[in-house]
Amino acid sequence: MLQQVNGHRSGPDAHGREDLHEFLGQEAPLHLLDDLTKVNPVTLETVLRCLQARYVADTFYTNAGCTLVALNPFKPIPQLYSPELMQEYHAAPQPQKLKPHIFAVGEQTYRNVKSLTEPVNQSIIVSGESGAGKTWTSRCLMKFYAVVAASPTSQESHKTAERIEQRILNSNPVMEAFGNACTLRNNNSSRFGKFIQLQLNRAQQMTGAAVQTYLLEKTRVACQASSERNFHIFYQICKGASAHERLQWHLPEGAAFCWLPNPERTLEEDCFEVTREAMLHLGINTPTQNNIFKVLAGLLHLGNVRFADSEDEAQPCQLMDGAQCSVRTSASLLQLPEGPLLEALRVRTIRAGRPQQVFLKPCPRAECDTRRDCLAKLVYARLFDWLVSVINSSIWADPGSWTTFIGLLDVYGFESFPENSLEQLCINYANEKLQQHFVAHYLRAQQEEYAAEGLAWSFVNYQDNQTCLDLIEGSPISICSLINEECRLNRPSSAAQLQTRIEGALAGSPCLGRDRLSREPSFIVLHYAGPVQYHTAGLVEKNKDPVPAELTTLLQQSQDPLLKRLFPIDPEEKFQEEPSGQSRAPVLTVVSKFKASLEQLLQVLHSTTPHYIRCIKPNSQGRVQTFLREEVLSQLEACGLVETIHISAAGFPIRVSHRNFVERYKLLRRLRPRTAPGLQGPSPNERPSEWSPHAEEAPLPHLLQDILHTLPALARAAAAPGDPAEATPAPVHCGRTKVFMTDTTLELLERGRAQVLEQCARCIQGGWRRHRHRKQARQRRAAVLIQAAARSWLTRRHIQRLHAAATVIKRAWQRWRIKMAFLASKELDGVEEKHLLQAPRSPGSFPLPQTQTWLLGAIIRLWPLGLVLANATVGVRGFQRKLVVWACLQLPASSPGSSPVRTAHEQDGVTSIRALPQGSIKFHCRKSPLRYADICPEPSSYGVTGFNQILLERHRPGHE
């Protein structure tokens, strides 16, 4: 099967998926839109269809102006949050050009901190309904910052950054185990709000962090709704404890606890080893961990304590069957005395009179149950706060070591259950404040800024929830003030009376409603996310959150090391736990405390640059690939997403001050005539002196106008041929102090600036290349000249050596030749010359002509050639041939009879004038293969001397 994750391909092409919904084929263009502001027209229906198309195509992140919309896929997608993808967004030159992702938001906040853009501190507000994925989003953002903001150079700093990174990541499983629970809408719902402050030093490296929590739902320890569960940590210790630990904590297999509903459900969050490992990394050692889990086991046994109504009001309530064993086990685990524990649960201490007189009054069964639950909630709330303080101490950094921070706000989402009480009222109140912060920061502030800058702006009618906030927290009369007033009255308050007071005092509010068909006292508040019905029963008691002094005193008597740390014996603290009648009740109520902490949080958010992530839940059942349009539509309307898109699309999200605008884009003014090939050239009236340095000193408005006048030319240059819509000038407005423009205008300006810089770079490169080529040409010519000179010198030297050698050889040859000639001439004797002169001529002889005489001289000098010619098959014939043979053989020119020639029968030999042999030398040879070799030439009348005489036996065929 083909797969594509958020636009990042992890397999073959996603367009070939066969299981895509038929709807996707009809809305093919919609799932390719990364920003909902590009949907035309911008309506709830088109936005809904676009989100559905992208959800079906496994693309879960979509931009909506300045807000990121995150759809919960309800399935694990590891490649969507891999470290490689984190590095891709961190290393990208423009992360906003990549696919929408929470890493893009995280990288944008990190770069804002690095650029020191005011306000430098950043905050990311993750909002949405319960189960929409806020906790997972915050967890992934913390991993991203731990990776990109922990890259120091020194080894010591590197170890510190790794330690902080590991502890920040390990704080998540601990806080989720102790603060999250399974609800009807979410298996890992945060039952508290938290603001995580990631602290960075001047080098933008993470040096520490701080965690601040808000309104832990501690009532869940003792009271869970149907089909819901207690906090995760209780199920972890019951399922993950070893046999030895079960024995120590009195948690046998299959034990049933009243405060542990639905134990048969197994969730991914029920991993005990992960929690223990994370606590170990945070500095909580194993003995302390065992102490914590032992206290939690004691609270579970405390929940099994059940009371029965007493027949005598003067006597304390009786314990039900089996409760005594639970009391004994709980007291043992908490290291409390069993008797004082039962007395604190069943008997109330009353102090009255001017002299403080103490009276003991047995409590009814309902009050005993309340005191039991109060004891458990008190211990768990103190334990949770202590864990947060431990986490902060492990990741805390010295205030002088960090300068900026990035805040992550993960607050409970909007809740509406069949039965809603004070917890849901506070949660929805916090969401109303966050929605107002969003409205005030982006929607309303943006419109007001346009009006202040003098821009013609058609205001968008957005949903303002100020009326609802006035109903909840307004002054002088509101729901919170009326609830606090009921707590101050020294009389019991009934649910019906509280409903009557609220309806009577706030009847004129349009956000207050009433369910006339409801049998229980209640009131309805029309929140921005929809109407919610709150039951008034128990509302005042929960707001008081009374902690009987007997319980605090009892816990201070515990011998458990952890409880001693949680409940120290301090007179000042004891005085605070026992407020007198003159103390100010609003400060002590739950609503007042929560309101004060919420105001403090909003002050921090107002001092930062906020970024928004809206988490959307496709369906309330948590099913994969299920997109329920009605549920998503209600969330889109509740979070004001359509109004956000309207303002983002119709407004000007880019706002730059005049001076910064001129500083960045004054290049366009200088090179305006040649910005692009399609631009018009300068007018005849323009002179080159216009771009002189003095032109930079022109007034700021003139410089702005000159730059803005380049936009039409830039638009024409960027437009495709034949597309008049693209050639229209980009929308831009120059306000009193800022320049307002859209993303399209910014893209045009950046493109023109890049083109100008490219032209300058090309000019610089051209000049450098020209200089380099000229230098190389000069070097080449010089090298050629040097090489030619060297080769000429080497050639002359070589020729000179050859000439000298030839001269030496020639001289040696000449000396040898002269010597040989001298020796040859000296060898010749005068006898031969006389014999040649006195020899009688034969009758047939005749004087040779001059040419033949010259020929004989040549033959004498070159006798080997004559020998070859004499034995050749071709050549001279007749007399000339004979003459050559005679000359070669040096035969005497006398008559045949005058030369002593012997036949072969007598003696054959060779006679030499140089050394006459003592006897004759015979050559007995076989017939030679050469022609005429066995034929002796006729004797010549001329005697040839100077050569050895070779006497051959004549064989004349004619004489035979």
Sequence and secondary structure as in RCSB ss.txt:
>XXXX:A:sequence
MLQQVNGHRSGPDAHGREDLHEFLGQEAPLHLLDDLTKVNPVTLETVLRCLQARYVADTFYTNAGCTLVALNPFK
PIPQLYSPELMQEYHAAPQPQKLKPHIFAVGEQTYRNVKSLTEPVNQSIIVSGESGAGKTWTSRCLMKFYAVVAA
SPTSQESHKTAERIEQRILNSNPVMEAFGNACTLRNNNSSRFGKFIQLQLNRAQQMTGAAVQTYLLEKTRVACQA
SSERNFHIFYQICKGASAHERLQWHLPEGAAFCWLPNPERTLEEDCFEVTREAMLHLGINTPTQNNIFKVLAGLL
HLGNVRFADSEDEAQPCQLMDGAQCSVRTSASLLQLPEGPLLEALRVRTIRAGRPQQVFLKPCPRAECDTRRDCL
AKLVYARLFDWLVSVINSSIWADPGSWTTFIGLLDVYGFESFPENSLEQLCINYANEKLQQHFVAHYLRAQQEEY
AAEGLAWSFVNYQDNQTCLDLIEGSPISICSLINEECRLNRPSSAAQLQTRIEGALAGSPCLGRDRLSREPSFIV
LHYAGPVQYHTAGLVEKNKDPVPAELTTLLQQSQDPLLKRLFPIDPEEKFQEEPSGQSRAPVLTVVSKFKASLEQ
LLQVLHSTTPHYIRCIKPNSQGRVQTFLREEVLSQLEACGLVETIHISAAGFPIRVSHRNFVERYKLLRRLRPRT
APGLQGPSPNERPSEWSPHAEEAPLPHLLQDILHTLPALARAAAAPGDPAEATPAPVHCGRTKVFMTDTTLELLE
RGRAQVLEQCARCIQGGWRRHRHRKQARQRRAAVLIQAAARSWLTRRHIQRLHAAATVIKRAWQRWRIKMAFLAS
KELDGVEEKHLLQAPRSPGSFPLPQTQTWLLGAIIRLWPLGLVLANATVGVRGFQRKLVVWACLQLPASSPGSSP
VRTAHEQDGVTSIRALPQGSIKFHCRKSPLRYADICPEPSSYGVTGFNQILLERHRPGHE
>XXXX:A:secstr
   EETTEESSS GGG TTS HHHHHTTTGGG SBGGGSSS  HHHHHHHHHHHHHTT  EEEETTEEEEE  SS
  GGGG HHHHHHHHH S GGGS   HHHHHHHHHHHHHHT SS  EEEEEEESTTSSHHHHHHHHHHHHHHHT 
  SSHHHHHHHHHHHHHHHHHHHHHHHHHEE  SS TTEESSEEEEEEEE TTS EEEEEEEEE   GGGGT   
TT   BHHHHHHHHH  HHHHHHHT  TT   TT   TT   TT  HHHHHHHHHHTT  HHHHHHHHHHHHHHH
HHHT  EE  SSTTS  EE TTHHHHHHHHHHHHT  HHHHHHHHHEEEEEETTTTEEEEEE  HHHHHHHHHHH
HHHHHHHHHHHHHHHHHHHH   GGG  EEEEEEE       SSB HHHHHHHHHHHHHHHHHIIIIIIHHHHHH
HHTT           HHHHHHHH SSS HHHHHHHHHHSSS   HHHHHHHHHHHSTT TTEE  TT SS EEEE
EETTEEEEEE TTHHHHHH    HHHHHHHHT   HHHHHHS   HHHHHHHS  TTS HHHHSHHHHHHHHHHH
HHHHHHTSEEEEEEEE S TT  TT   HHHHHHHHHHTTHHHHHHHHHHS  EEEEHHHHHHHHHHHHHTGGGS
STTS    TT  GGGGSGGGGGS HHHHHHHHHTTHHHHHHHHS TT TTTTS   EEE SSEEEE HHHHHHHH
HHHHHHHHHHHHHHHHHHHHHHHHHHHHHHHHHHHHHHHHHHHHHHHHHHHHHHHHHHHHHHHHHHHHHHHHHHH
HH  HHHHHHHHHS   TT     HHHHHHHHHHHHTHHHHHHHHH SSS  HHHHHHHHHHHHT   S TTTS 
   TTT   EE SSS  SS         SSTTTTS     SS   SS EE      TTT 
